[in-house]
Each structure stands twice: as structure tokens, then as C-alpha cells.
Amino acid sequence: MKIMTGKSVFFAASTLLLSLLLVGCQSPTRSLSDSAGNNSGNNTALEHAGQTCRTDSLYGASGGPDALYAEMNECLRIHKFDRAVFLYALAGSYTWFDANRIGTQYAKMAHGKRLGEALAQLSEKQVSQFWEHIRATMQDPGKKAIMCDKVKLAGMPTHSADYMRVEKSAGAFDKPREQQQWDMAVSNYLLCN
């Protein structure tokens, strides 16, 4: 029998904490399986060379989830945790909204997989620090309300939701739903009041 050392216990606890946090930031009807689907092309978008952590307060709705997650990682690397938490919330809301507008099980699994791919590029310490800041933000009612408002204000995504499909269609663009549906997706994803 192998005895877990400090590092392996830390990694196991971090993985458990990540799983609990993901469940806490989802609609109760969401499937928890993140392992299905083969999106080998997804990692290239997360590996943007020269990605920077911007300082403007909001992010334009045209930034796709992979670009948001890449910027989130850069913000984490330079300890801009508040910005990273916002990007996490915005990217997750976008993928949640996109998964709902596609409406397939594959899309719902792709939603969770994108965050996992982004976090896999960080060290255990960076991930641990990040979850501490997410938890602090989401457990503080005032900070959580501000986060929800900022994500809603960033606006509905304008990118194609084609990355959520098993069969990619050439140049297909899904028309975003109404503002009310965007607000509902953000509220369900971030558990806003």
C-alpha cells in the first residue's frame, strides 16, 4: 500500500476542491462528465504566444472562451487574481450559454472540458491560489453580485458556437439568443441572485 506524501495529498485535495467548485458554479441539471469528446484542436487556442493580461475593466463580447482562458492563465502567472476570476466567470458563462444554445450532451461536456484544459497548463500552486480567490469572491455576497453584473454587462457572446459541435459546419454562425437568455445563463452558471 502506498502512503500519500505531502505533495500527493495536496494534489488530491486540489483536484477534489476543483471538482467541488465546478459543481458549485453550475446549474444543478448539468452533467458532471468532463471526459467525453475529442477536441484535439482546442489546445492550440489556449497556447497563444505573447498573450497578455489586460487591465481594462470589461472584456468585449467578441473574445471567445479559449482566448479568455488563455488571458486568465496569463493573469494568474502575474498574480492578477481579480482579473483572472473575472475571465474565468466570463469564459465559463460563454461556454455555458453556448452549450445551452447547441443543446447536445457533447456541448455540455465540452463546457467543462475547456476549463480543465486551461487549468492543466498551470502549476499546482497557481491552481490552488486561483481557487482560493474564486472561493473568496463567490462566497462574499457583495463581490459575487459585482461579478455577476460585470459578466452580464460584458454581453452575450458574438463568436460562433461551432466549437461545441461534434460535426463542425463551415462558417456556420448561431444567432445569439435574446438578452434575457444570456442573463439567465450567467445567473445559472454563477448562481447569481
N, C-alpha and C positions, 0 to 999 in steps of 0.2 A: 504494500500500500504506500502510495506516495504522499508525503506530508507537504502541505502547501506552505511555501515560504512567503515572506512579506510582499514580494513583488507579485507573485501569482495570486495572493489574496487580494491585493489592491486591484489587479486587472479583473478578477472575477467580480469584485464589488462594483467596479466601474461599469462593467458590462451589465450587471443587474440594475444599477442605477439608471443607465441609459435606457434599458427596456421599460422600466417603470415610468420614466419621464416621457417616453414616446407614447405610452398608453395614456398618460395624463394629458397629453396635448392632442388627443384625437377624439372624434365622435365615438360614443360607445358602440356604434354599429360597425366600426372599421375592422377589417380583417387584420390580424396581427402578423401574418406571414410576410416576411420581407425577402424571402429567399427565392421566389419564383421569378422567371423571366430571365432572358439573357440579353442584356443591353451592353454588349462589349464596346459600343461606340460612346457610351455615356462618360467614361473616364477621361476621354480626351478633352471634353469641355471643362472638366474640373482642373485640368493641368495647364491653365493659362499662364504662360510665361509673362512676367512683368505685371501681374495683377497687383492692384494697389487697394488700400483701404481708404475709401473716400471719406470726406469729412462733412459733406452736405447732409442736411437732416433727413431728407427723404430720398427715395430711390425711384426713378421713373418706372412706370408700369411696363416698359418695353424690355427691361432686363429679365432674361429667362432664369429659371431656377438654377441651372448649372453655373451661370455667371454669378448669381447671388451667393451660392455656396462657395465658389472659388474666392470671392471677396471676403466672405465670412471667415474662411480659413486664414487669409492674409491678415485680417483684423485680429484674429486670435494670436497669430505669430508675433504681432507687435503690441499685444496687450490692450487692444481697444475693445474691451469686453462688451460695453453697452452697444456699440455699433454691431458687433458680431451677433448679439442676441436679437437685435432688430432684423438683421439679414436672415437669421435662422427663422424668425417668425414670418417674415415676408416670403421667403422661398418655400417654406412649408405650407403657407396659406395658398400660394400659387399652385403647388403640386396637388394639394387637397382639392382646390377649385377645379383644376384640370382633370383630376381623376374622376370627379363627380360629373363633369361635362362629357367625358368619354363614356363613363358608366360601365366599364368592364372590370372583372376581377383582376385582370392583368394590370390595368391602370391603378387600381387601389394598391396593389403590391409594389408597383413602380414608385408610388408616392413615398413609401418608407425606405425603399432601396436607395433613393437618391441621397438622402441624408446620411445613410450608412456609408456610402461610397465617399462622401466628403469627409466624414469623421475618420475614416480609415487612413487618411493622409496626414493625420495629426499624431503627436506623441500621446502616451497615456496621461502625462502631466497636463498637456494642453486640453485634452478632453475632460479631465477631472475639473480643471479650473473653469472650463466653459459651463459644465453642468452646475457648478456652484453659482455662477452668475445667472443662468437661466432660472434655477430654483429660486434665487433671491428675488428676481424680477417677477416671476409668476406667482409667488406666494405673497407678495406685497400688493394689496388691492389697488393702491394708487398707481404704482408702477405698471401693473398689469393693464389697468384701464388706459393709461397713456400709450402703452404698447399697442393695444387693440385699436385705438384711434389712429395711431401713426400708420399701422398696416392698412387699415381701411382707407385712409387718406392717400396712400400711395397709389391706390386704384387697381381696378381689375387688370389682369394680365392682357397684353396685346399680342403676345407671341402665340405661335401655333401650338396646339396641344398634341401634335403628331408624335412627339417623343413618348407619349403614353400609349401608343398603339403597337400591337404586335406587327401588323401589316402597315408599313409606312406608305402614305399616299403622297405622290409627287405634288408639292406645293399646296396641299390642302390647308385651308385655314378655317378653324372652327370659330364661328362668330361668338364672341363672349356673351354671356347671359346678361340679364339686367343687373343694375347696381344692387338691388335688394338681394339677389342670389349671391353676389360677391360678399356683401356684408354678412350674410348668413354663413357662408363658407368660412370666413375669418372667425366669426363668433364660435362656430362649431369646432374649428381646429384649435384655437387658442383658449377655448372655454370662456369667452368674454361674457359679461352680463348683459 
